Amino acid sequence: MSRAVMVLENGQVFTGRAFGATGQTLGEAVFCTAMTGYQETLTDPSYHRQILVATAPQIGNTGWNTEDSESLLGKRSAVRWVPGTQANEPYQKWSADFVDHRDPGKIWVAGYAVRNPTRRVSNWRAGSSLEDEMIGQNVVGIAGIDTRAVVRVLRDSGAMRAGIFSGDALGTVDEMLETVRSQPSMAGADLAAEVSTTEPYIVEAAGGQAKFTVAALDLGIKANTPRMLAARGVEVHVLPSTATYDDIRALNVDGFFLSNGPGDPVTTDRVVGLTSEVIDAGLPMFGICFGNQILGRALGRSTYKLKFGHRGINIPVLDTRTGRVAITAQNHGFALEGEAGEEFDTDLGRARVSHVCANDGVVEGVELISGKAFSVQYHPEAASGPHDAANLFDKFVHVMETSAMEGNRS
Ligand SMILES: NC(=O)CC[C@H](N)C(=O)O
């Protein structure tokens, strides 16, 4: 078993054994407290350029399958598609059930640190093991380290730059530390274009009968988001992160969606402007995670970097108006400024902080009081659950219905 080390920016070194590919990887070290769903987590594009530390001690029991991955980018070339039926539809069109059994899904994390990888995979859907998949995709990992100790460091000192080194990449501690410290920090990182589709495509509504069409800006969109919309009769036009307001207007859609994604929301000035234009034009809008930070910025709020973020699948969120709590999946390192219950005036209308985290009061949702634009910092599409917040997709459809009826009356 070959040796591997994880080196943190603060000089701490954890020695374990190589897991997955051997070599060197760099990224921001963050931890996730989920006990399940490692495949969905590793393939979430929002983890791009992050080294993930799993707090669950045993990882890999269910192996790797071709159904659970959240990355769409890897699937694009392999997936079955139906050419657009209308002359003005230049895109590839996917069926809403776009599981492709030849495609394992791209792993987006920069590296993976675990305590105890399972030795025997046990699941009827598993086509390979987690470690084989990491080797196949050249993802460097480390096993056998005291992940609880790493998490304590990250919790006390905050998420920080790190590296995993094994095989030929092992050097002296000073050399490895210098490499770790030479990488750019996550603060200020503009990463959406690195994970976004470059070509637009359509995910068709379930059954092929679209009640509404939505333009979804892909800043790192997860597979389950278009799937959840498609299941509710929505045809989703997934657009590259570079799409303009004119691109969206030309599609004549009923709603606008802003996806999750990696990087620092301060880098999103262009998309913030685009979002304001879309809302100004009266189009209903829904955003998730990065999309929440962008809507918040369009409402005049600023963002800041959390010390160690929220990553897990049992994080309680309070709806400040109803007092109801949802247990949610989360993965964010930045957040919007604001307080529970706060209402404020913006250029786009009066707005409020709609949700906060019940653990630490961090803003978890904002909305226009008109109800036409809303967003959440957590993940209603969470594929490995929990599903408490899935009704937000119904809410979006409802806002589009109401808006269509208003349009009919005027
Ligand atoms: N999942 C996401 O969309 C994350 C948003 C942003 N990159 C953050 O870390 O806060």
The ligand as an ORCA input file, in Angstrom:
! r2SCAN-3c Opt
* xyz 0 1
  N     -23.603     24.615     -4.323
  C     -23.397     25.867     -4.713
  O     -24.071     26.384     -5.620
  C     -22.283     26.626     -4.051
  C     -22.285     28.100     -4.297
  C     -20.951     28.757     -3.999
  N     -19.931     28.255     -4.869
  C     -20.583     28.551     -2.547
  O     -19.670     27.855     -2.245
  O     -21.205     29.100     -1.668
*
